[in-house]
Amino acid sequence: MKTLETNDWIILNTIIYKVYTMEDFDEMRKELLEQLKLLVDFDSADFYLASVEDEKKLDRPVMYNCDSNLSEEYEELDYSRGIMLSGKSLIYRETDIISDESRVEMEYYKKVYKPNNWHYSLQVVIAKDHHFLGTITFYRTIGKENFKYDDIFVLDMLKDHLAYRMEKHQRRVGEEGEKLTVTQAVEQYGLTRREDTILRNLMQGKENPVICEELTISTNTLKKHILNIYRKLGIRNRVQLFKMIREHEETV
């Protein structure tokens, strides 16, 4: 079993803290992969969620040094699908499931691994209460050694924390639909810093006079900013705004 050094524990605790506290769910996933690079040696990684509509399908990938959406290829792997849909959180090396000699002859290896110069992979299947929530796969390039059980130990320390956050996120998406967070709307539609501030005030339910007083701007200036926000988002009124944007950034 791996003996974590003091610095490793600090990094691990920081990762767990961010899993629970980062408001933007996708940013949390990106940060997770970047921070894990300090504890586990890997060259590329992808983090998929189970689709809210159909948990048998993978959705919304977040990637580290990886450009291709591999969800369709994953779904073609019979042995991988069986593990993902078992309803249990698991961590395993692909070579624990199928021999290395057999792997390199598979169409999946030839279509996915070779073009990316990958050879070994380590898979984290995340589930809670018998529901599949998502999967993280770490890859090592050709010429490197296989992942060790020490790597599995580190990821095992994280899987239950991730399961809790992911289950909460999936439930919220199911209740609210695919609404955008304010942060996502700002990035996706190119809102200015001032429009970002005003949008956050609107989503907090503040009336126009209150916003004007807090931002020290005139009513006409505020109306111009709001109209610009509506124009960029492709909407016409505040009712449509609340249908499109979540009232609060996601919290745990």
Summary of the structure (lengths in Angstrom):
residues: 252
radius of gyration: 21.6
end to end distance: 31.5
largest distance: 71.3
contacts: 725
relative contact order: 0.12
helix: 53%
strand: 17%
